[in-house]
Amino acid sequence: MIPHLPSIFAAIGPVVAWSLVLILAIASLCCVLFALRNPRRPLIYVASGLLALAVIIVAIPTVAAPPLFSLLIGIVAVALSIAGGGPASQLVLALASRSTVEGVNGGIVVAERTTPAERAEGEHPTREVLRGGTTIGFLERLATTGSIIAGFPEAIAVLVAVKGVGRFTELDAAEARERFIIGTLVSLIWACACAALFRLAAA
């Protein structure tokens, strides 16, 4: 029986590896879901680390994942992309722009352009911009992950262009531009990492 052990390990090894990848992805998704209900930075750090570890494992040359594992990894990757990008973006934005004032509708408060007369009277009107970011982020990451999984990553350029045009009138303030760029990049990087998890597993 001993001479057959290498062949047994060779057969079981890939199953164990893909099971580990799936477990890591599910654990990352669980951390994200907990973070949505109870925002805490350690949960996002752990979720990011688990996702990175899963991607590293699938990047190691090995046999392609069995169809069932590919399907399950794909489902978890899409869910993780949609749910996890928001908390990750909020964390990075909080670290990068600590002086930003948040609005009541999920955007940020920026100063309006004032006339010399208004400045002379000491008036400082403000407005809230970049509202509705949560819903847009969900759709953005769903489209990004879906386009990569479908083998059409070029669609990301169209997605970014549409988003930029839709937000164009709100980007006259430096704070808004900075928040828009950082949030978009973090969201896209997270979605691409989740999509890579499936693409590498199915390769």
LINZIHU-V196717 format. One record per residue. N is the residue number from 1. RES is the residue in one small letter. SS is DSSP state (helix for helix, strand for strand, loop for the rest). D_LAST is the distance of its C-alpha to the last C-alpha in Angstrom with 1 decimal. Layout:
BEGIN
n:N res:RES ss:SS d_last:D_LAST
n:N res:RES ss:SS d_last:D_LAST
END
This chain:
BEGIN
n:1 res:m ss:loop d_last:33.6
n:2 res:i ss:helix d_last:32.7
n:3 res:p ss:helix d_last:31.2
n:4 res:h ss:helix d_last:28.6
n:5 res:l ss:helix d_last:27.5
n:6 res:p ss:helix d_last:24.8
n:7 res:s ss:helix d_last:23.1
n:8 res:i ss:helix d_last:23.5
n:9 res:f ss:helix d_last:22.0
n:10 res:a ss:helix d_last:19.0
n:11 res:a ss:helix d_last:18.5
n:12 res:i ss:helix d_last:19.2
n:13 res:g ss:helix d_last:17.5
n:14 res:p ss:helix d_last:13.9
n:15 res:v ss:helix d_last:15.6
n:16 res:v ss:helix d_last:17.6
n:17 res:a ss:helix d_last:14.9
n:18 res:w ss:helix d_last:13.0
n:19 res:s ss:helix d_last:16.5
n:20 res:l ss:helix d_last:17.4
n:21 res:v ss:helix d_last:14.6
n:22 res:l ss:helix d_last:15.8
n:23 res:i ss:helix d_last:19.3
n:24 res:l ss:helix d_last:19.0
n:25 res:a ss:helix d_last:17.6
n:26 res:i ss:helix d_last:20.5
n:27 res:a ss:helix d_last:22.9
n:28 res:s ss:helix d_last:22.1
n:29 res:l ss:helix d_last:22.6
n:30 res:c ss:helix d_last:25.9
n:31 res:c ss:helix d_last:27.1
n:32 res:v ss:helix d_last:26.5
n:33 res:l ss:helix d_last:28.4
n:34 res:f ss:helix d_last:31.2
n:35 res:a ss:helix d_last:31.4
n:36 res:l ss:helix d_last:31.8
n:37 res:r ss:helix d_last:34.9
n:38 res:n ss:loop d_last:36.1
n:39 res:p ss:loop d_last:35.0
n:40 res:r ss:loop d_last:34.9
n:41 res:r ss:helix d_last:33.2
n:42 res:p ss:helix d_last:32.3
n:43 res:l ss:helix d_last:30.1
n:44 res:i ss:helix d_last:28.1
n:45 res:y ss:helix d_last:27.9
n:46 res:v ss:helix d_last:26.6
n:47 res:a ss:helix d_last:24.0
n:48 res:s ss:helix d_last:22.8
n:49 res:g ss:helix d_last:22.7
n:50 res:l ss:helix d_last:20.8
n:51 res:l ss:helix d_last:18.1
n:52 res:a ss:helix d_last:18.0
n:53 res:l ss:helix d_last:17.8
n:54 res:a ss:helix d_last:15.0
n:55 res:v ss:helix d_last:12.9
n:56 res:i ss:helix d_last:14.2
n:57 res:i ss:helix d_last:13.3
n:58 res:v ss:helix d_last:9.5
n:59 res:a ss:helix d_last:9.8
n:60 res:i ss:loop d_last:11.3
n:61 res:p ss:loop d_last:9.7
n:62 res:t ss:loop d_last:9.5
n:63 res:v ss:loop d_last:8.5
n:64 res:a ss:loop d_last:5.8
n:65 res:a ss:loop d_last:8.0
n:66 res:p ss:loop d_last:10.7
n:67 res:p ss:helix d_last:11.3
n:68 res:l ss:helix d_last:14.1
n:69 res:f ss:helix d_last:12.4
n:70 res:s ss:helix d_last:9.7
n:71 res:l ss:helix d_last:12.9
n:72 res:l ss:helix d_last:14.9
n:73 res:i ss:helix d_last:12.7
n:74 res:g ss:helix d_last:12.5
n:75 res:i ss:helix d_last:16.3
n:76 res:v ss:helix d_last:17.1
n:77 res:a ss:helix d_last:15.2
n:78 res:v ss:helix d_last:17.2
n:79 res:a ss:helix d_last:20.4
n:80 res:l ss:helix d_last:20.0
n:81 res:s ss:helix d_last:19.5
n:82 res:i ss:helix d_last:22.6
n:83 res:a ss:helix d_last:24.8
n:84 res:g ss:helix d_last:24.0
n:85 res:g ss:helix d_last:24.3
n:86 res:g ss:helix d_last:28.0
n:87 res:p ss:helix d_last:29.2
n:88 res:a ss:helix d_last:27.2
n:89 res:s ss:helix d_last:28.8
n:90 res:q ss:helix d_last:32.2
n:91 res:l ss:helix d_last:32.0
n:92 res:v ss:helix d_last:31.3
n:93 res:l ss:helix d_last:33.9
n:94 res:a ss:helix d_last:36.4
n:95 res:l ss:helix d_last:35.9
n:96 res:a ss:helix d_last:36.1
n:97 res:s ss:loop d_last:38.9
n:98 res:r ss:loop d_last:41.3
n:99 res:s ss:loop d_last:44.3
n:100 res:t ss:loop d_last:42.9
n:101 res:v ss:strand d_last:44.9
n:102 res:e ss:strand d_last:42.9
n:103 res:g ss:loop d_last:44.3
n:104 res:v ss:loop d_last:45.0
n:105 res:n ss:loop d_last:42.4
n:106 res:g ss:loop d_last:39.4
n:107 res:g ss:loop d_last:39.9
n:108 res:i ss:strand d_last:41.9
n:109 res:v ss:strand d_last:45.5
n:110 res:v ss:strand d_last:46.4
n:111 res:a ss:strand d_last:49.8
n:112 res:e ss:loop d_last:51.1
n:113 res:r ss:loop d_last:52.6
n:114 res:t ss:loop d_last:56.4
n:115 res:t ss:loop d_last:59.4
n:116 res:p ss:helix d_last:62.0
n:117 res:a ss:helix d_last:64.3
n:118 res:e ss:helix d_last:61.8
n:119 res:r ss:helix d_last:61.2
n:120 res:a ss:helix d_last:64.9
n:121 res:e ss:loop d_last:65.3
n:122 res:g ss:loop d_last:62.7
n:123 res:e ss:loop d_last:60.3
n:124 res:h ss:loop d_last:56.6
n:125 res:p ss:loop d_last:54.7
n:126 res:t ss:strand d_last:51.1
n:127 res:r ss:strand d_last:48.3
n:128 res:e ss:strand d_last:45.0
n:129 res:v ss:strand d_last:41.9
n:130 res:l ss:loop d_last:38.1
n:131 res:r ss:loop d_last:38.8
n:132 res:g ss:loop d_last:36.3
n:133 res:g ss:helix d_last:33.5
n:134 res:t ss:helix d_last:32.0
n:135 res:t ss:helix d_last:31.4
n:136 res:i ss:helix d_last:30.2
n:137 res:g ss:helix d_last:27.7
n:138 res:f ss:helix d_last:26.3
n:139 res:l ss:helix d_last:25.9
n:140 res:e ss:helix d_last:24.5
n:141 res:r ss:helix d_last:21.7
n:142 res:l ss:helix d_last:20.9
n:143 res:a ss:helix d_last:20.8
n:144 res:t ss:helix d_last:18.8
n:145 res:t ss:helix d_last:16.0
n:146 res:g ss:helix d_last:16.2
n:147 res:s ss:helix d_last:16.0
n:148 res:i ss:helix d_last:12.9
n:149 res:i ss:helix d_last:11.1
n:150 res:a ss:loop d_last:12.7
n:151 res:g ss:loop d_last:11.6
n:152 res:f ss:loop d_last:15.2
n:153 res:p ss:loop d_last:15.8
n:154 res:e ss:loop d_last:19.1
n:155 res:a ss:helix d_last:20.6
n:156 res:i ss:helix d_last:20.9
n:157 res:a ss:helix d_last:23.7
n:158 res:v ss:helix d_last:25.5
n:159 res:l ss:helix d_last:25.2
n:160 res:v ss:helix d_last:26.7
n:161 res:a ss:helix d_last:29.4
n:162 res:v ss:helix d_last:30.4
n:163 res:k ss:helix d_last:30.7
n:164 res:g ss:helix d_last:32.7
n:165 res:v ss:helix d_last:35.1
n:166 res:g ss:helix d_last:35.6
n:167 res:r ss:loop d_last:36.5
n:168 res:f ss:helix d_last:38.4
n:169 res:t ss:helix d_last:41.9
n:170 res:e ss:helix d_last:41.2
n:171 res:l ss:loop d_last:40.0
n:172 res:d ss:loop d_last:43.5
n:173 res:a ss:loop d_last:43.9
n:174 res:a ss:helix d_last:42.2
n:175 res:e ss:helix d_last:41.2
n:176 res:a ss:helix d_last:39.4
n:177 res:r ss:helix d_last:37.5
n:178 res:e ss:helix d_last:36.5
n:179 res:r ss:helix d_last:35.4
n:180 res:f ss:helix d_last:33.5
n:181 res:i ss:helix d_last:31.5
n:182 res:i ss:helix d_last:30.7
n:183 res:g ss:helix d_last:29.9
n:184 res:t ss:helix d_last:27.6
n:185 res:l ss:helix d_last:25.7
n:186 res:v ss:helix d_last:25.3
n:187 res:s ss:helix d_last:24.2
n:188 res:l ss:helix d_last:21.6
n:189 res:i ss:helix d_last:20.3
n:190 res:w ss:helix d_last:20.0
n:191 res:a ss:helix d_last:18.2
n:192 res:c ss:helix d_last:15.7
n:193 res:a ss:helix d_last:15.1
n:194 res:c ss:helix d_last:14.6
n:195 res:a ss:helix d_last:12.2
n:196 res:a ss:helix d_last:10.1
n:197 res:l ss:helix d_last:10.2
n:198 res:f ss:helix d_last:8.5
n:199 res:r ss:helix d_last:6.0
n:200 res:l ss:helix d_last:5.1
n:201 res:a ss:helix d_last:5.6
n:202 res:a ss:helix d_last:3.8
n:203 res:a ss:loop d_last:0.0
END
